[in-house]
Amino acid sequence: MIGIVDYKAGNSHSVLNACNRIGVPCKYIRNADDLDEVTGIILPGVGSAGATMDSLREIGIIEALEKKVLEEKIPFLGICVGLQIIFEYSEEGDVDCLGWLKGKVVGFDRKKVRVPQIGWNELVFKKESPMIKDLGEHPYFYFVNSYYAVPENKEDLLAVSDYNGEFTAMIQHDNIFASQCHIEKSGEVGLKVLKQFCELGGAL
């Protein structure tokens, strides 16, 4: 069973629809108790890092998430802001985040590019992973973002893209996966990534 964290600043409905489309058993996570029986967790996100952190605190789920992900090591997938808040700090709102991975989130240079960037960008993979197998060499994914993560450990980079320079598109660290692009809105290639994550979580 895949648990999709549902909070007021998120995009849980789109992710649930995508999971239903590929036949993945899933449910919403709205409090800590809902995490008891899940074998994989998806944290979607839209909006700001600060609002997302506030929402997670409001539903009282951070400690339970950390137990599942950091101690029990069940597969975790963060999407968009769900990627950004697993790092230590975000320039967006000058906010401290979860700090599961070392690094920070910075903004695109507004003097050089239009933000948010919206559209389809090519990905370049930096290492192999069961999350991205059989996707082709340089697939395109859908992005909507004004900020991006800068991991301290470059080994955490799974894929990069380009927007007036290279930026983090996907990361992987042990059982933690995350995608700056919206895989749930990236057509068949995005659904394939989602399916391969759910297979890791024992849902398929």
URTA-V894451 format. One record per residue. N is the residue number from 0. RES is the residue in three letters. PSI is psi in whole degrees, -180 to 180 (NA if undefined). NEAR is the number of other C-alpha atoms within 8 Angstrom. D_FIRST is the distance of its C-alpha to the first C-alpha in whole Angstrom. Layout:
n=N res=RES psi=PSI near=NEAR d_first=D_FIRST
n=N res=RES psi=PSI near=NEAR d_first=D_FIRST
This chain:
n=0 res=MET psi=126 near=13 d_first=0
n=1 res=ILE psi=130 near=15 d_first=4
n=2 res=GLY psi=129 near=14 d_first=6
n=3 res=ILE psi=115 near=15 d_first=10
n=4 res=VAL psi=122 near=12 d_first=13
n=5 res=ASP psi=112 near=10 d_first=15
n=6 res=TYR psi=163 near=10 d_first=19
n=7 res=LYS psi=-21 near=5 d_first=22
n=8 res=ALA psi=6 near=10 d_first=23
n=9 res=GLY psi=-169 near=11 d_first=20
n=10 res=ASN psi=43 near=10 d_first=19
n=11 res=SER psi=-33 near=14 d_first=15
n=12 res=HIS psi=-43 near=6 d_first=16
n=13 res=SER psi=-38 near=8 d_first=17
n=14 res=VAL psi=-40 near=11 d_first=14
n=15 res=LEU psi=-44 near=11 d_first=12
n=16 res=ASN psi=-41 near=8 d_first=15
n=17 res=ALA psi=-41 near=10 d_first=15
n=18 res=CYS psi=-42 near=13 d_first=11
n=19 res=ASN psi=-36 near=10 d_first=12
n=20 res=ARG psi=-34 near=7 d_first=15
n=21 res=ILE psi=10 near=8 d_first=13
n=22 res=GLY psi=34 near=6 d_first=11
n=23 res=VAL psi=125 near=13 d_first=8
n=24 res=PRO psi=124 near=9 d_first=5
n=25 res=CYS psi=165 near=11 d_first=5
n=26 res=LYS psi=161 near=9 d_first=7
n=27 res=TYR psi=145 near=10 d_first=10
n=28 res=ILE psi=114 near=11 d_first=11
n=29 res=ARG psi=-5 near=9 d_first=15
n=30 res=ASN psi=174 near=9 d_first=16
n=31 res=ALA psi=-36 near=12 d_first=15
n=32 res=ASP psi=-28 near=5 d_first=14
n=33 res=ASP psi=-14 near=10 d_first=11
n=34 res=LEU psi=-8 near=11 d_first=10
n=35 res=ASP psi=-41 near=6 d_first=10
n=36 res=GLU psi=8 near=6 d_first=7
n=37 res=VAL psi=149 near=10 d_first=5
n=38 res=THR psi=-3 near=12 d_first=6
n=39 res=GLY psi=150 near=15 d_first=7
n=40 res=ILE psi=134 near=13 d_first=9
n=41 res=ILE psi=128 near=12 d_first=11
n=42 res=LEU psi=97 near=12 d_first=14
n=43 res=PRO psi=169 near=15 d_first=16
n=44 res=GLY psi=139 near=14 d_first=20
n=45 res=VAL psi=159 near=9 d_first=23
n=46 res=GLY psi=-151 near=9 d_first=27
n=47 res=SER psi=158 near=9 d_first=28
n=48 res=ALA psi=-42 near=14 d_first=27
n=49 res=GLY psi=-44 near=9 d_first=29
n=50 res=ALA psi=-37 near=9 d_first=27
n=51 res=THR psi=-46 near=14 d_first=24
n=52 res=MET psi=-43 near=10 d_first=25
n=53 res=ASP psi=-41 near=8 d_first=26
n=54 res=SER psi=-41 near=11 d_first=23
n=55 res=LEU psi=-38 near=11 d_first=21
n=56 res=ARG psi=-40 near=9 d_first=24
n=57 res=GLU psi=-39 near=6 d_first=24
n=58 res=ILE psi=2 near=10 d_first=21
n=59 res=GLY psi=44 near=9 d_first=21
n=60 res=ILE psi=-9 near=10 d_first=18
n=61 res=ILE psi=-48 near=8 d_first=20
n=62 res=GLU psi=-42 near=7 d_first=20
n=63 res=ALA psi=-38 near=9 d_first=17
n=64 res=LEU psi=-45 near=10 d_first=15
n=65 res=GLU psi=-37 near=9 d_first=18
n=66 res=LYS psi=-46 near=9 d_first=17
n=67 res=LYS psi=-45 near=10 d_first=14
n=68 res=VAL psi=-47 near=13 d_first=15
n=69 res=LEU psi=-31 near=8 d_first=19
n=70 res=GLU psi=-52 near=7 d_first=19
n=71 res=GLU psi=-16 near=7 d_first=16
n=72 res=LYS psi=37 near=8 d_first=15
n=73 res=ILE psi=152 near=11 d_first=12
n=74 res=PRO psi=136 near=14 d_first=11
n=75 res=PHE psi=137 near=13 d_first=13
n=76 res=LEU psi=118 near=13 d_first=14
n=77 res=GLY psi=140 near=14 d_first=17
n=78 res=ILE psi=129 near=16 d_first=18
n=79 res=CYS psi=-114 near=15 d_first=22
n=80 res=VAL psi=-25 near=15 d_first=23
n=81 res=GLY psi=-24 near=13 d_first=19
n=82 res=LEU psi=-47 near=13 d_first=21
n=83 res=GLN psi=-39 near=13 d_first=25
n=84 res=ILE psi=-5 near=15 d_first=24
n=85 res=ILE psi=-6 near=11 d_first=22
n=86 res=PHE psi=-179 near=18 d_first=26
n=87 res=GLU psi=-34 near=14 d_first=29
n=88 res=TYR psi=145 near=13 d_first=31
n=89 res=SER psi=133 near=16 d_first=31
n=90 res=GLU psi=-25 near=10 d_first=34
n=91 res=GLU psi=101 near=12 d_first=33
n=92 res=GLY psi=4 near=8 d_first=34
n=93 res=ASP psi=60 near=7 d_first=35
n=94 res=VAL psi=140 near=10 d_first=32
n=95 res=ASP psi=139 near=8 d_first=30
n=96 res=CYS psi=-160 near=12 d_first=27
n=97 res=LEU psi=-35 near=8 d_first=24
n=98 res=GLY psi=26 near=11 d_first=26
n=99 res=TRP psi=-32 near=8 d_first=23
n=100 res=LEU psi=148 near=8 d_first=25
n=101 res=LYS psi=135 near=10 d_first=29
n=102 res=GLY psi=179 near=12 d_first=30
n=103 res=LYS psi=169 near=13 d_first=31
n=104 res=VAL psi=129 near=14 d_first=31
n=105 res=VAL psi=164 near=11 d_first=34
n=106 res=GLY psi=152 near=9 d_first=35
n=107 res=PHE psi=152 near=9 d_first=37
n=108 res=ASP psi=107 near=6 d_first=40
n=109 res=ARG psi=-13 near=7 d_first=41
n=110 res=LYS psi=-16 near=4 d_first=45
n=111 res=LYS psi=-27 near=6 d_first=44
n=112 res=VAL psi=159 near=9 d_first=41
n=113 res=ARG psi=135 near=6 d_first=39
n=114 res=VAL psi=147 near=9 d_first=36
n=115 res=PRO psi=154 near=7 d_first=34
n=116 res=GLN psi=135 near=10 d_first=33
n=117 res=ILE psi=121 near=9 d_first=32
n=118 res=GLY psi=-167 near=7 d_first=31
n=119 res=TRP psi=125 near=8 d_first=30
n=120 res=ASN psi=147 near=10 d_first=31
n=121 res=GLU psi=139 near=10 d_first=31
n=122 res=LEU psi=144 near=12 d_first=29
n=123 res=VAL psi=121 near=10 d_first=31
n=124 res=PHE psi=141 near=10 d_first=28
n=125 res=LYS psi=-18 near=8 d_first=30
n=126 res=LYS psi=172 near=7 d_first=28
n=127 res=GLU psi=153 near=8 d_first=25
n=128 res=SER psi=145 near=7 d_first=22
n=129 res=PRO psi=-18 near=7 d_first=19
n=130 res=MET psi=-29 near=8 d_first=18
n=131 res=ILE psi=19 near=9 d_first=21
n=132 res=LYS psi=144 near=7 d_first=22
n=133 res=ASP psi=37 near=4 d_first=24
n=134 res=LEU psi=-4 near=9 d_first=25
n=135 res=GLY psi=173 near=5 d_first=28
n=136 res=GLU psi=-47 near=6 d_first=31
n=137 res=HIS psi=73 near=9 d_first=31
n=138 res=PRO psi=161 near=10 d_first=28
n=139 res=TYR psi=138 near=9 d_first=28
n=140 res=PHE psi=160 near=14 d_first=26
n=141 res=TYR psi=129 near=13 d_first=26
n=142 res=PHE psi=146 near=12 d_first=27
n=143 res=VAL psi=99 near=10 d_first=28
n=144 res=ASN psi=148 near=11 d_first=29
n=145 res=SER psi=-14 near=9 d_first=32
n=146 res=TYR psi=161 near=9 d_first=31
n=147 res=TYR psi=157 near=13 d_first=30
n=148 res=ALA psi=146 near=13 d_first=29
n=149 res=VAL psi=93 near=10 d_first=31
n=150 res=PRO psi=139 near=12 d_first=30
n=151 res=GLU psi=-38 near=7 d_first=32
n=152 res=ASN psi=108 near=8 d_first=31
n=153 res=LYS psi=-16 near=6 d_first=31
n=154 res=GLU psi=-16 near=5 d_first=29
n=155 res=ASP psi=-14 near=9 d_first=26
n=156 res=LEU psi=122 near=14 d_first=27
n=157 res=LEU psi=-38 near=14 d_first=25
n=158 res=ALA psi=152 near=13 d_first=27
n=159 res=VAL psi=163 near=14 d_first=30
n=160 res=SER psi=-176 near=12 d_first=31
n=161 res=ASP psi=130 near=9 d_first=35
n=162 res=TYR psi=88 near=8 d_first=36
n=163 res=ASN psi=40 near=6 d_first=40
n=164 res=GLY psi=158 near=5 d_first=38
n=165 res=GLU psi=139 near=8 d_first=35
n=166 res=PHE psi=162 near=11 d_first=32
n=167 res=THR psi=126 near=13 d_first=29
n=168 res=ALA psi=-37 near=12 d_first=26
n=169 res=MET psi=150 near=13 d_first=23
n=170 res=ILE psi=158 near=13 d_first=23
n=171 res=GLN psi=130 near=11 d_first=21
n=172 res=HIS psi=107 near=7 d_first=22
n=173 res=ASP psi=-119 near=5 d_first=20
n=174 res=ASN psi=2 near=10 d_first=16
n=175 res=ILE psi=119 near=11 d_first=17
n=176 res=PHE psi=151 near=13 d_first=17
n=177 res=ALA psi=151 near=14 d_first=19
n=178 res=SER psi=123 near=14 d_first=21
n=179 res=GLN psi=-33 near=15 d_first=24
n=180 res=CYS psi=156 near=12 d_first=23
n=181 res=HIS psi=93 near=14 d_first=21
n=182 res=ILE psi=-29 near=15 d_first=19
n=183 res=GLU psi=-12 near=11 d_first=18
n=184 res=LYS psi=16 near=7 d_first=22
n=185 res=SER psi=29 near=12 d_first=23
n=186 res=GLY psi=-153 near=8 d_first=23
n=187 res=GLU psi=-35 near=6 d_first=22
n=188 res=VAL psi=-36 near=11 d_first=22
n=189 res=GLY psi=-41 near=13 d_first=20
n=190 res=LEU psi=-32 near=13 d_first=17
n=191 res=LYS psi=-42 near=9 d_first=18
n=192 res=VAL psi=-45 near=11 d_first=17
n=193 res=LEU psi=-45 near=12 d_first=14
n=194 res=LYS psi=-42 near=12 d_first=13
n=195 res=GLN psi=-32 near=11 d_first=14
n=196 res=PHE psi=-45 near=12 d_first=12
n=197 res=CYS psi=-31 near=13 d_first=9
n=198 res=GLU psi=-39 near=9 d_first=10
n=199 res=LEU psi=-34 near=9 d_first=11
n=200 res=GLY psi=8 near=13 d_first=8
n=201 res=GLY psi=18 near=9 d_first=7
n=202 res=ALA psi=-9 near=12 d_first=5
n=203 res=LEU psi=NA near=7 d_first=9
